[in-house]
Amino acid sequence: MPYTPVPTDPKASPVRINLLSDTQTRPTPAMREAMARAEVGDEQIGDDPTVNLLCERVASLLGKEAAVFMPSGTMCNVSATLAHCRPGDEILAHETAHIIAREGGAHAALGGFQVTRLPGADGQFTLDTFRAALHPRTRYEPPQTVVSVEQTANIGGGTIWKKAVLDDVAALAKRQDMATHMDGARLLNACVATSISAHDMSAGWDSVWIDFSKGLGAPIGAAMAGSRAFIDEVWRWKQRLGGSMRQAGVCAAACIHSLDHHIDRLADDHANARVLARGLSQMAGMVVQEPETNLVFFDPSGAGLPGQQMVTRLRDHGVLLEMMDGRIRACTHLDVSAAMIEETIGLVRDIVRKA
């Protein structure tokens, strides 16, 4: 299994350093103030000014005609495929993609779609791999309707899809009359790391969304952008999946605050990830993937300790991480300081030495 949930133990030490995920971020005092001041209305009838402003901001940021506010990124992925596809259609994605590994089979359960797993290193498939997976449109095989990418590639190590590859994949998909979908859960991490704008990074992709509850630090929410016709269809699926969030401006205000104040600081998370990786890699036997963004994957088994035992022992010291795809994943975010990174390195060193 690619993901092992972290067990909860009521007797465990309080968590002091939370490297489990960037979803663990807490809203800052300034964000809470913005939420308290938010103007609200009924999102269902387009009467919430803060939600409307957020959607306008996201559409402009991503270079699309319109956007819709959602409770989660998973709901963005599911509603996107439901809008793009019909039952029996085929979606192409990397074998470790979130839509395959982390969404409970929703695309098959709710849409009747099959997702073809494309292999590739570091959570990414190549243009040649994509091309090889294409087949002629005949009555004998499912229509290949969507190609999906995940920017950044989570289980691949937080790796960044190069813009040239994204452009080539999108162009080939268009020649095949396929829709293009970008899971942009950590898209802004990729943009900060490469200095490529979100508008340019997502050019050529029919649907793309960004998550506010990860590195941007909001307590809830994602927003997906695309053409007006596509967003209208997504709204239909949003209604079918649970409807509007009504006076959601309180949540949207947190997301707007994150766009105003928390994008550039993603570079701090990337710097902390590099420091953590460097400190871990200096320990004999430790295998560490060089981070491109805010995710650090490492395997301590060569240093004499299986990964799950390392996770358990760090948890005993109040440090929370998780096993993912056979390795330990550490995720830096705005609630993790440079001092916490240094303390984590020291704890790992002590644990390895005792082992």
N, C-alpha and C positions, 0 to 999 in steps of 0.2 A: 504494500500500500504506500502511496506517496506521502500520506499525512498521518501522523500519530497524535491524537489529541493529548493535551497535557492533563494528567489526572489531578483532580482537586482534593486536597487533604486539609480538613479543618484544623488539624494540629500542626500544619506546616508553618515555618517562619513567615512573617509578613514579607511580601515582595518589596524589595528596596530598589532593584534595578530590573526594569521590565523590558527585556529584549525579545519578547515573544512575537510581537508584530507592531507595525505602525498603527494598526487599528486600536492599540491600547492607549493612544494619546487622550489626554483630558483637555477640555476647552480651557483656554487661558482666561484670566479675569477680564481682559479687554474683550474677548470673544463673548463671554457671558453678558457683559454690559451691552454689546451690540444686539444680542438676542433679546434682552429685556426691552430695548428701545424700538424693536422692529415694528413697522406698520404691517398690519395683517388684514386679510380678507378671505374670501372663499376661493381657494385655488381651483375648485371644480368649474367655476364659471369665469375664470380668468380675472378674478377680482382681488387677488393678493398682490399688492404692488411690489413687495420684496421678492416674492417668487418670480414675478415677471421680470424684475430687474436682473435677478440671477440668471434666468434663462437667456436674456439678451446678452449678458456678459459672456456666458459660455458659448453661445452661438458665434459671437464675434471672435472670441479667443481661438476657437477651432475652425473658423472660416466657413461656417455653415449657415443655412438660412434660418434655422429655428432650433430650439432645444426644449427638453422636458425635464423636470425635476423628479427624481426617483428616490425612494428610501435607501436603496443599496445598489452597488455595482452589479451584483448577481441579477437583480431585477432588470438592470439595463441589458445585460447579455441575453437573458431569457426573452424579454420583450422584443429585442432586436431580431433574434432569429425567428420568433413567431411572426413578426411583421415582414421579414424578408422571404420566408419559406412557406411551402405548403406541406402537409403530411406526406411522408415518403421521400422528401428531398434529402440531399446529401450536403453536409457541411464539411469543409476541409480545415483542419487545425493541427497544431503541433500536438504530439502525443501527451505532453505534460500540461496542456493548456487548461486554464481555469474552467472552461466550459465542459471539459472532460473530467477533470480530477476533483473539482471542488463544488459542483452545483447539483449534486444529488440525482443526476440523470434527468434533470428537468427538461432538457431539450427533446429527449426521447419520450418522457412521460407526458408532457404537455403538448408537444408539437408533432410527435411521431417522426422525428428526424433522425437520420443516422449521421454520426460524426466520424469521419475517417481520420485516423491518427497518422500524422506525418512525422517520420523520425528526423532527428537532427541534433547536433551538439548544442549544449547550453540553452535549451528551450526554444531553439529556432530551427526552422527548416529552410533549405536553400531554394532558389528559383528552380533549379533542375529537379529537385525533389517534388516541388509543386507541379511542375510540368509533367513529370512522369506519372503523377497520380490522376491526371486528367484522362477522361475517356470520351469517345465519340458519343454524341447524343442519339441514343437509340431507345426503342421501346423496352429493351431488356435490362437497362441499368437505370438507377435513380438519377433524376436531374441533379447535377452539381450546381447548387444555387448560391452558396456563400463560401468565401475563404475568410478565415478569422486569424488575427494575430494578437498577441498579448505584449503590450509595451509598458513597462519592461517585462521580461520573461521571468516570472517569479521562481518556479522550481528550477529553472535554468541557471539561477544565481543572481537574479536581478540584472540580467544582461540587456543591453540596448540594441534593438534592431537598427541597423544602419539605414539611413534615409534612402540611399540608393537601392537597397534591397526592397524596402517598402514600396518604392516607386515602381520597381520592376515587377513585383508580385501584383500590385494593383493594376498595372498596365496589361499584364497577361490575363488577369481575371476579367478585365473589361472586354478583351478580345474573345473571351469565352462566354460573354453575356452573364457573368457572375457578379453578384453584389460583394462588396468588400466591407468587413466589419473589424474595427479596432477596439479591443478591450484595453482601455487606457487607464486602468486602475492606478498605475504609477507613471503615466505619460509625462507628467510635469517633472518627475525625477529625471527622465531621459532628456527633457528639454533643457533643464538646468545644467546637466552634465555635459551636454553637447553644444550649448548655446544656439540650438536650432529652435525656432518658435514653434509653439503648439499648432499654429496655423499651417506652417510649412510641413511639420512632421506628419500631420494628418491629411495633407492634400492627396486627393485621389481615393480616399476612403469614404464610403457612402455613409457609414454610421460610426461614430466614435464617442466615447464617454470618458469623463474624469471622475475620480473618487475624491470626496472631501474628507472622509473619515479615516484616511491613512495619513500620509505625511503632512497633509495640510491641516490636520488637527481638529476638524469639526467633529461633533459627536454623532452625526448622522448625515447621510445624503450622498448622492451622485447625480450627475446630469448628463444626458445624452443628446447629441446634436446630429443633424442631418438635413435633408431637404424638408420643406414644409409638408409635402405629401407624406413623406416617411414618418415624420413626427406626428402627424395626424393619425396615422395607422398605429403608431406606438401608443398614442393616447387611448385608442380603442382597447389595446391589450392591457394597458395600465388599468383601465376600468374593469376589465374582465379578471385581472389578477388581484383586485382589491379596491380600486378606485382612488380618488384623490386623497391628499392628506389634509384637506380643508385649510385651516389657518396655519399653513406651513411656513409662513414668513419668519416665524421664530427660528426655525431650522435653517431657512435660506439665508437669514442674516449671518449666521455663523459661517456659512459657506462663502458669502461675499467678503466677510472679514478675512477669511483664510486666503482668498485671492488677492486681497490688498496687502496682507502682511506676512504670509507664510510661504510664498513661492521661492523667493530668493534665498531664504534661510535653509532650504533643502540642501544647499551646498554644505552646510554645517554637518548634516547627517551623513553625507557622502565622505566628508573628511574624517568623521568619527569612525565610519566603517573601515576606511583605509588604515587608520591607526590600530583598530582591533585586529584586522587581518595581518598587519605587519607584526604585531605583538605575538599573535598565535603562531605565525609561521616560523618564528625564531625558536620554537620549542621542538626538540628532536622528535621525529616521527609524526608530527602533526601535518595533515594534508589540508591546505587552505586554498579555496578558490579566490583569486584576486577579484575584489569587488569593483563593479563599474558604477554602482549607485549606493543604495543604503542597505543591501542585503549581504550578509557574510555567511557562506556555507563552509563548514569544516568537519573533518573526520579525525577524532582523537585516537582511533583504535591502534594506529601505529605507534602512539605514545604510551600504549599499555592500558588503555581504558576504553571499553565499548561506548558508543555514543550515548545510549540511553542512561548508562551509569553516570556519565559526565553530566547529563541534564539533571539527573536526580540529585547528585552531590552539589551542583550549583544551586539547585532549588533549596537545599538545606541551608545555604548561605544567603537566601533571599534574592537570588538571581534567577529570572524566569526566561527560558528558551524553549525550543521545541525541536523534535526530530521531524525531518521532512525528506522523503525520498532517500532514506538511508543515511542522511547526514544531519548534522546539527545546523539549524538556521538561527542566526542572530540578526535582528532587525533594528537599526538605529532610527531615532525619531526625535521630535522636539522635547520629549520628556526624558531624554537620555543625554546626560552631560559628558563632557570630556573626562571629568573626574571619575564618572561611573565606568567609562570605558577602561581607564587605567586600573580601577579596582577589579573589574572583571578579568582583565589579563592576569593580574596578580593572583586571583583566586584559582583560575585555571592552572597557572604555573604551580601553585601549591598542591592542587589536587593531583596533577600529573606526577609531581615529585613523590608524593606519598604512595601513589599507585605503583 
